[in-house]
C-alpha cells in the first residue's frame, strides 16, 4: 500500500476549498479578489464589533508580518478595506471595511457556510472535535520543530 502524505492531502483539500470560494459571485466578477482575501474578510466581519489591527490578522492566520502587509495592501487596492489611524496611538492603524466589502459580506459568509457544511457532511461532532485536535497538534509540532517557520 502506498504511503499517503499528510501535507499533500492538506494542500489538495486547500485547493478544493479555494475553488469552492471562487464560486462567490464577487470573486468571479473581481479577479483581483482571492480566496485568502475572502477568509480575511470573513474574519473582519466576525470581529466588526472591535478594532482589528494587522497584528490580529497575523495571529489569526499565523502569517508573517510581510505576508499580512501584502494581503492588506491588496485588499486596500481592491477597495475592500481602509487602514485608519487610532486616536490613542499614532503608530497603529485599525482595519475598516469599506461599503464594497459590506456589499459582498453576505456572499462570502454564505459560501463559507456552504463549503463548511459540504466538507463536514456525514461527520459526527466527536469526529470533528478529533479532527481539530489532530490538526492543532500537527500545527504545534511544526511550530515547535524549528524546521519550519509559520
Z-matrix of the N, CA and C atoms (Angstrom, degrees):
N
C 1 1.458
C 2 1.525 1 109.56
N 3 1.310 2 115.53 1 133.12
C 4 1.456 3 121.11 2 -177.77
C 5 1.525 4 110.28 3 -73.12
N 6 1.329 5 115.44 4 138.45
C 7 1.461 6 120.55 5 179.21
C 8 1.527 7 110.01 6 -72.51
N 9 1.315 8 116.16 7 133.55
C 10 1.456 9 121.70 8 175.63
C 11 1.521 10 108.66 9 -92.75
N 12 1.313 11 116.38 10 141.51
C 13 1.460 12 121.96 11 -179.64
C 14 1.524 13 109.87 12 -103.99
N 15 1.312 14 115.66 13 122.29
C 16 1.464 15 121.25 14 -177.18
C 17 1.527 16 110.72 15 -58.96
N 18 1.328 17 117.02 16 -45.25
C 19 1.465 18 120.49 17 -178.85
C 20 1.510 19 112.45 18 -58.31
N 21 1.338 20 116.09 19 -42.22
C 22 1.459 21 120.36 20 179.30
C 23 1.531 22 110.69 21 -64.73
N 24 1.324 23 116.19 22 -44.31
C 25 1.469 24 120.57 23 -178.63
C 26 1.529 25 110.47 24 -63.17
N 27 1.328 26 116.30 25 -42.23
C 28 1.470 27 120.01 26 179.45
C 29 1.525 28 109.96 27 -65.26
N 30 1.329 29 117.48 28 -43.29
C 31 1.462 30 121.25 29 179.31
C 32 1.528 31 110.51 30 -62.07
N 33 1.318 32 116.60 31 -41.75
C 34 1.459 33 121.42 32 178.73
C 35 1.532 34 110.87 33 -63.39
N 36 1.326 35 116.02 34 -43.73
C 37 1.467 36 120.70 35 177.71
C 38 1.527 37 110.21 36 -62.36
N 39 1.312 38 116.52 37 -39.87
C 40 1.459 39 121.30 38 178.63
C 41 1.529 40 111.02 39 -62.21
N 42 1.333 41 116.80 40 -41.26
C 43 1.472 42 120.07 41 177.61
C 44 1.522 43 110.60 42 -62.31
N 45 1.330 44 116.42 43 -42.28
C 46 1.476 45 120.30 44 178.47
C 47 1.526 46 110.90 45 -61.89
N 48 1.320 47 115.59 46 -41.37
C 49 1.465 48 120.20 47 179.73
C 50 1.527 49 110.10 48 -65.64
N 51 1.325 50 117.50 49 -41.83
C 52 1.461 51 120.58 50 176.26
C 53 1.527 52 111.07 51 -60.22
N 54 1.334 53 116.48 52 -38.84
C 55 1.469 54 120.04 53 177.47
C 56 1.523 55 110.63 54 -63.53
N 57 1.333 56 116.24 55 -40.96
C 58 1.465 57 120.02 56 178.73
C 59 1.526 58 110.36 57 -63.45
N 60 1.320 59 116.46 58 -41.47
C 61 1.467 60 119.44 59 179.48
C 62 1.516 61 111.89 60 -67.82
N 63 1.317 62 116.52 61 -24.84
C 64 1.460 63 119.96 62 178.33
C 65 1.525 64 111.78 63 -67.77
N 66 1.322 65 117.24 64 -11.20
C 67 1.467 66 121.07 65 178.61
C 68 1.519 67 112.85 66 -81.01
N 69 1.314 68 117.85 67 -0.60
C 70 1.465 69 120.40 68 174.91
C 71 1.528 70 106.86 69 -70.75
N 72 1.347 71 118.01 70 125.41
C 73 1.472 72 119.45 71 -177.77
C 74 1.525 73 113.33 72 -50.86
N 75 1.326 74 117.53 73 -40.87
C 76 1.470 75 120.00 74 -179.39
C 77 1.523 76 111.31 75 -63.22
N 78 1.324 77 117.08 76 -33.37
C 79 1.470 78 120.40 77 177.95
C 80 1.524 79 110.66 78 -71.35
N 81 1.327 80 116.25 79 -39.36
C 82 1.465 81 119.58 80 179.71
C 83 1.531 82 110.50 81 -67.14
N 84 1.330 83 116.43 82 -37.71
C 85 1.463 84 121.02 83 -177.08
C 86 1.522 85 112.04 84 -77.57
N 87 1.329 86 117.39 85 -29.73
C 88 1.464 87 122.11 86 -177.17
C 89 1.521 88 108.49 87 -117.15
N 90 1.325 89 116.43 88 94.37
C 91 1.458 90 120.56 89 -174.95
C 92 1.519 91 112.84 90 -64.18
N 93 1.331 92 117.87 91 -15.02
C 94 1.454 93 121.08 92 178.64
C 95 1.519 94 112.80 93 -78.81
N 96 1.314 95 117.19 94 -14.18
C 97 1.457 96 122.65 95 -178.21
C 98 1.526 97 108.64 96 -89.05
N 99 1.335 98 116.30 97 121.10
C 100 1.456 99 121.24 98 -174.58
C 101 1.522 100 111.89 99 -105.57
N 102 1.326 101 115.42 100 169.13
C 103 1.462 102 121.03 101 178.44
C 104 1.515 103 112.73 102 -59.70
N 105 1.337 104 118.03 103 -42.04
C 106 1.466 105 120.12 104 179.81
C 107 1.523 106 110.22 105 -65.67
N 108 1.324 107 116.78 106 -32.98
C 109 1.460 108 119.32 107 176.06
C 110 1.524 109 110.71 108 -66.37
N 111 1.339 110 116.70 109 -36.80
C 112 1.473 111 120.19 110 176.90
C 113 1.522 112 109.98 111 -62.61
N 114 1.350 113 117.14 112 -43.00
C 115 1.469 114 120.08 113 177.67
C 116 1.522 115 110.81 114 -64.54
N 117 1.331 116 116.70 115 -40.36
C 118 1.468 117 120.57 116 178.68
C 119 1.525 118 110.01 117 -63.73
N 120 1.326 119 116.48 118 -41.77
C 121 1.467 120 119.94 119 176.62
C 122 1.524 121 110.42 120 -60.30
N 123 1.316 122 115.85 121 -45.04
C 124 1.464 123 120.19 122 179.55
C 125 1.532 124 110.48 123 -57.97
N 126 1.322 125 116.56 124 -42.83
C 127 1.464 126 121.32 125 177.41
C 128 1.535 127 110.08 126 -61.84
N 129 1.319 128 117.18 127 -45.18
C 130 1.466 129 120.81 128 179.75
C 131 1.528 130 111.25 129 -65.06
N 132 1.319 131 117.37 130 -38.18
C 133 1.464 132 120.54 131 177.13
C 134 1.523 133 110.31 132 -61.40
N 135 1.350 134 115.87 133 -45.21
C 136 1.470 135 120.30 134 -178.08
C 137 1.526 136 112.46 135 -65.99
N 138 1.328 137 116.35 136 -21.96
C 139 1.464 138 120.81 137 -177.01
C 140 1.523 139 112.23 138 -113.91
N 141 1.316 140 116.56 139 25.57
C 142 1.461 141 121.49 140 -176.81
C 143 1.531 142 112.73 141 -65.25
N 144 1.321 143 117.05 142 -15.68
C 145 1.471 144 120.72 143 -178.05
C 146 1.533 145 112.89 144 -85.18
N 147 1.333 146 117.24 145 2.08
C 148 1.471 147 119.97 146 179.97
C 149 1.524 148 109.55 147 -143.34
N 150 1.329 149 114.94 148 163.45
C 151 1.468 150 119.13 149 175.95
C 152 1.524 151 108.81 150 -72.38
N 153 1.324 152 116.04 151 131.71
C 154 1.465 153 122.47 152 177.95
C 155 1.519 154 107.42 153 -118.47
N 156 1.331 155 114.63 154 135.62
C 157 1.455 156 121.44 155 -178.34
C 158 1.526 157 109.67 156 -120.47
N 159 1.325 158 115.72 157 169.79
C 160 1.459 159 119.88 158 -179.90
C 161 1.521 160 111.22 159 -55.43
N 162 1.322 161 118.42 160 -40.57
C 163 1.468 162 121.12 161 -178.61
C 164 1.529 163 111.13 162 -60.48
N 165 1.347 164 117.27 163 -30.90
C 166 1.464 165 120.81 164 177.13
C 167 1.525 166 110.48 165 -67.88
N 168 1.322 167 116.74 166 -40.35
C 169 1.467 168 121.63 167 178.04
C 170 1.532 169 109.48 168 -65.20
N 171 1.327 170 116.33 169 -42.79
C 172 1.464 171 120.80 170 177.59
C 173 1.523 172 110.60 171 -57.30
N 174 1.322 173 116.16 172 -46.84
C 175 1.466 174 120.97 173 -177.96
C 176 1.525 175 111.40 174 -68.15
N 177 1.314 176 117.11 175 -43.26
C 178 1.468 177 120.86 176 -177.95
C 179 1.519 178 112.14 177 -61.33
N 180 1.327 179 116.41 178 -43.68
C 181 1.459 180 120.53 179 -175.23
C 182 1.526 181 112.81 180 -100.27
N 183 1.336 182 115.31 181 1.34
C 184 1.469 183 121.59 182 179.70
C 185 1.531 184 110.86 183 51.43
N 186 1.336 185 113.65 184 53.83
C 187 1.454 186 120.14 185 179.62
C 188 1.526 187 109.57 186 -120.12
N 189 1.299 188 114.93 187 159.24
C 190 1.470 189 120.80 188 179.08
C 191 1.521 190 110.40 189 -71.66
N 192 1.312 191 114.34 190 160.36
C 193 1.471 192 120.27 191 179.57
C 194 1.521 193 110.75 192 -56.91
N 195 1.339 194 117.18 193 -43.56
C 196 1.460 195 120.34 194 -177.89
C 197 1.532 196 111.45 195 -64.00
N 198 1.320 197 116.76 196 -37.47
C 199 1.463 198 121.01 197 178.46
C 200 1.525 199 110.19 198 -66.86
N 201 1.327 200 116.46 199 -44.17
C 202 1.466 201 120.98 200 178.56
C 203 1.528 202 110.49 201 -63.12
N 204 1.323 203 116.30 202 -40.79
C 205 1.465 204 120.41 203 179.00
C 206 1.520 205 110.45 204 -58.87
N 207 1.331 206 116.97 205 -47.23
C 208 1.463 207 120.87 206 -179.77
C 209 1.528 208 111.78 207 -64.89
N 210 1.331 209 116.38 208 -41.07
C 211 1.464 210 121.23 209 177.72
C 212 1.521 211 110.28 210 -59.58
N 213 1.327 212 116.62 211 -49.51
C 214 1.470 213 120.54 212 -177.21
C 215 1.526 214 111.76 213 -69.36
N 216 1.320 215 117.67 214 -35.67
C 217 1.474 216 120.16 215 175.84
C 218 1.526 217 110.15 216 -61.40
N 219 1.332 218 116.18 217 -44.11
C 220 1.470 219 120.42 218 -179.95
C 221 1.529 220 110.14 219 -64.19
N 222 1.324 221 116.81 220 -40.07
C 223 1.466 222 120.28 221 179.13
C 224 1.525 223 110.76 222 -67.24
N 225 1.322 224 115.83 223 -35.38
C 226 1.460 225 119.97 224 177.30
C 227 1.531 226 110.34 225 -67.54
N 228 1.335 227 116.40 226 -45.95
C 229 1.476 228 120.51 227 177.25
C 230 1.524 229 111.16 228 -60.19
N 231 1.334 230 116.34 229 -34.93
C 232 1.456 231 121.11 230 -179.50
C 233 1.516 232 113.99 231 -79.44
N 234 1.323 233 116.81 232 0.22
C 235 1.459 234 120.96 233 177.02
C 236 1.520 235 114.20 234 78.13
N 237 1.333 236 117.61 235 18.49
C 238 1.465 237 121.22 236 -178.68
C 239 1.527 238 113.13 237 -88.12
N 240 1.333 239 116.21 238 -34.47
C 241 1.460 240 120.64 239 -176.75
C 242 1.522 241 110.27 240 -137.04
N 243 1.327 242 113.87 241 163.75
C 244 1.459 243 122.65 242 167.94
C 245 1.514 244 105.81 243 -129.16
N 246 1.315 245 117.34 244 148.87
C 247 1.464 246 121.20 245 173.61
C 248 1.518 247 107.41 246 -107.56
N 249 1.325 248 114.69 247 121.27
C 250 1.462 249 121.25 248 -171.45
C 251 1.526 250 109.81 249 -119.75
N 252 1.345 251 117.40 250 129.99
C 253 1.467 252 119.21 251 177.86
C 254 1.535 253 111.08 252 -61.88
N 255 1.322 254 115.83 253 149.11
C 256 1.466 255 121.15 254 176.28
C 257 1.526 256 108.52 255 -102.24
N 258 1.333 257 116.26 256 153.01
C 259 1.463 258 122.21 257 -176.37
C 260 1.523 259 112.98 258 -63.57
N 261 1.320 260 116.80 259 -36.43
C 262 1.459 261 121.27 260 -169.65
C 263 1.527 262 115.20 261 -86.53
N 264 1.352 263 118.69 262 -7.22
C 265 1.461 264 120.30 263 178.34
C 266 1.527 265 108.41 264 -159.67
N 267 1.326 266 115.55 265 108.81
C 268 1.465 267 120.96 266 -175.53
C 269 1.524 268 112.64 267 -62.80
N 270 1.342 269 117.17 268 -19.93
C 271 1.468 270 120.13 269 -179.46
C 272 1.525 271 112.31 270 -79.47
N 273 1.322 272 117.33 271 -21.51
C 274 1.465 273 121.32 272 -175.10
C 275 1.523 274 111.64 273 -94.28
N 276 1.330 275 113.94 274 141.01
C 277 1.469 276 120.04 275 173.40
C 278 1.514 277 107.80 276 -129.11
N 279 1.326 278 115.62 277 122.78
C 280 1.464 279 119.05 278 177.79
C 281 1.524 280 109.08 279 -81.33
N 282 1.320 281 114.26 280 154.74
C 283 1.458 282 121.06 281 -178.97
C 284 1.532 283 107.50 282 -95.43
N 285 1.314 284 115.08 283 123.19
C 286 1.465 285 121.30 284 -177.23
C 287 1.527 286 108.74 285 -118.84
N 288 1.314 287 115.64 286 131.60
C 289 1.466 288 120.99 287 177.98
C 290 1.524 289 110.50 288 -74.27
N 291 1.316 290 115.89 289 140.90
C 292 1.468 291 120.83 290 177.69
C 293 1.528 292 109.74 291 -86.31
N 294 1.328 293 115.57 292 172.40
C 295 1.462 294 120.55 293 175.85
C 296 1.530 295 110.64 294 -61.12
N 297 1.348 296 116.58 295 -37.69
C 298 1.466 297 120.83 296 178.12
C 299 1.529 298 110.33 297 -59.48
N 300 1.324 299 116.93 298 -45.12
C 301 1.468 300 120.73 299 178.70
C 302 1.522 301 110.12 300 -61.78
N 303 1.301 302 116.43 301 -40.88
C 304 1.470 303 119.95 302 179.06
C 305 1.529 304 110.79 303 -63.17
N 306 1.325 305 115.86 304 -34.89
C 307 1.467 306 119.93 305 179.00
C 308 1.527 307 112.24 306 -63.09
N 309 1.323 308 117.42 307 -35.36
C 310 1.466 309 119.04 308 -177.87
C 311 1.531 310 112.29 309 -97.13
N 312 1.317 311 117.04 310 3.70
C 313 1.476 312 121.90 311 -178.52
C 314 1.528 313 112.32 312 -53.44
N 315 1.308 314 115.52 313 -49.33
C 316 1.468 315 119.83 314 -177.28
C 317 1.525 316 111.20 315 -63.49
N 318 1.332 317 116.78 316 -41.03
C 319 1.468 318 120.94 317 179.20
C 320 1.522 319 111.21 318 -60.62
N 321 1.330 320 116.05 319 -46.63
C 322 1.466 321 120.99 320 -178.53
C 323 1.523 322 110.10 321 -63.19
N 324 1.324 323 116.36 322 -49.82
C 325 1.462 324 120.61 323 -179.12
C 326 1.520 325 112.77 324 -60.14
N 327 1.311 326 116.29 325 -42.42
C 328 1.459 327 121.00 326 -178.88
C 329 1.529 328 111.45 327 -67.02
N 330 1.323 329 117.42 328 -42.07
C 331 1.464 330 119.50 329 -179.89
C 332 1.527 331 110.98 330 -68.09
N 333 1.319 332 117.64 331 -38.84
C 334 1.464 333 120.46 332 177.26
C 335 1.521 334 109.45 333 -64.79
N 336 1.328 335 116.86 334 -41.85
C 337 1.466 336 120.47 335 178.38
C 338 1.527 337 110.76 336 -60.68
N 339 1.339 338 116.33 337 -46.19
C 340 1.466 339 120.08 338 179.73
C 341 1.527 340 111.53 339 -63.85
N 342 1.322 341 116.67 340 -41.41
C 343 1.469 342 120.71 341 179.47
C 344 1.526 343 110.72 342 -63.21
N 345 1.323 344 116.77 343 -44.76
C 346 1.463 345 121.21 344 178.94
C 347 1.538 346 110.06 345 -62.66
N 348 1.318 347 115.52 346 -43.12
C 349 1.464 348 120.72 347 -179.65
C 350 1.533 349 110.52 348 -61.49
N 351 1.320 350 116.49 349 -44.32
C 352 1.468 351 120.91 350 -178.96
C 353 1.531 352 110.72 351 -67.16
N 354 1.335 353 116.66 352 -43.61
C 355 1.472 354 120.08 353 -178.90
C 356 1.518 355 112.68 354 -63.60
N 357 1.313 356 116.85 355 -34.84
C 358 1.470 357 120.28 356 -173.75
C 359 1.521 358 112.92 357 -97.96
N 360 1.324 359 116.15 358 4.75
C 361 1.467 360 121.17 359 179.54
C 362 1.528 361 110.52 360 -55.32
N 363 1.326 362 116.67 361 128.34
C 364 1.456 363 121.66 362 177.20
C 365 1.518 364 114.93 363 84.97
N 366 1.328 365 117.83 364 -1.01
C 367 1.466 366 121.40 365 178.08
C 368 1.523 367 110.20 366 -95.94
N 369 1.312 368 116.19 367 138.75
C 370 1.466 369 120.18 368 174.71
C 371 1.526 370 108.60 369 -79.65
N 372 1.322 371 116.61 370 163.68
C 373 1.460 372 120.38 371 177.00
C 374 1.527 373 110.49 372 -61.26
N 375 1.320 374 115.94 373 -36.95
C 376 1.468 375 120.30 374 178.43
C 377 1.535 376 110.79 375 -62.37
N 378 1.325 377 117.00 376 -42.38
C 379 1.460 378 120.51 377 178.55
C 380 1.532 379 111.03 378 -64.08
N 381 1.332 380 116.29 379 -41.93
C 382 1.461 381 120.00 380 178.57
C 383 1.525 382 111.06 381 -64.92
N 384 1.321 383 116.97 382 -40.94
C 385 1.466 384 120.40 383 177.32
C 386 1.525 385 110.72 384 -60.74
N 387 1.329 386 116.43 385 -42.23
C 388 1.471 387 120.44 386 178.10
C 389 1.522 388 110.79 387 -64.39
N 390 1.332 389 116.33 388 -42.65
C 391 1.456 390 120.93 389 178.44
C 392 1.530 391 110.56 390 -56.49
N 393 1.331 392 116.23 391 -51.23
C 394 1.467 393 119.58 392 -179.59
C 395 1.520 394 111.17 393 -63.09
N 396 1.304 395 117.58 394 -35.31
C 397 1.460 396 121.31 395 177.04
C 398 1.529 397 110.13 396 -62.48
N 399 1.330 398 116.72 397 -45.06
C 400 1.467 399 120.96 398 179.18
C 401 1.532 400 111.11 399 -63.19
N 402 1.323 401 116.34 400 -46.64
C 403 1.459 402 120.71 401 -178.08
C 404 1.530 403 110.29 402 -63.47
N 405 1.323 404 117.26 403 -43.22
C 406 1.461 405 120.61 404 178.20
C 407 1.525 406 110.59 405 -60.64
N 408 1.317 407 116.40 406 -40.89
C 409 1.462 408 120.30 407 179.97
C 410 1.532 409 110.95 408 -67.17
N 411 1.330 410 117.52 409 -40.98
C 412 1.460 411 120.53 410 177.34
C 413 1.530 412 110.53 411 -61.65
N 414 1.332 413 116.76 412 -43.78
C 415 1.460 414 120.92 413 179.51
C 416 1.531 415 110.38 414 -61.72
N 417 1.324 416 117.05 415 -45.29
C 418 1.474 417 120.49 416 178.26
C 419 1.528 418 110.50 417 -61.61
N 420 1.329 419 117.25 418 -41.51
C 421 1.466 420 121.02 419 178.30
C 422 1.526 421 110.49 420 -57.81
N 423 1.332 422 116.21 421 -45.50
C 424 1.459 423 120.33 422 -179.48
C 425 1.527 424 111.34 423 -67.64
N 426 1.319 425 116.74 424 -39.76
C 427 1.463 426 120.66 425 179.42
C 428 1.523 427 111.34 426 -65.25
N 429 1.326 428 117.08 427 -35.48
C 430 1.463 429 122.10 428 -177.58
C 431 1.529 430 112.07 429 -81.28
N 432 1.329 431 116.84 430 -21.99
C 433 1.458 432 119.69 431 -172.53
C 434 1.524 433 112.90 432 -68.29
N 435 1.325 434 117.00 433 -30.39
C 436 1.451 435 119.62 434 -176.88
C 437 1.518 436 112.75 435 79.59
N 438 1.344 437 117.14 436 -17.20
C 439 1.462 438 120.84 437 179.21
C 440 1.516 439 111.43 438 -71.02
N 441 1.311 440 114.54 439 -36.29
C 442 1.460 441 120.70 440 -177.83
C 443 1.514 442 109.02 441 -119.95
N 444 1.280 443 115.81 442 133.55
C 445 1.463 444 120.31 443 178.17
C 446 1.526 445 107.11 444 -104.02
N 447 1.342 446 116.66 445 135.88
C 448 1.453 447 116.74 446 -177.91
C 449 1.445 448 114.79 447 -152.99
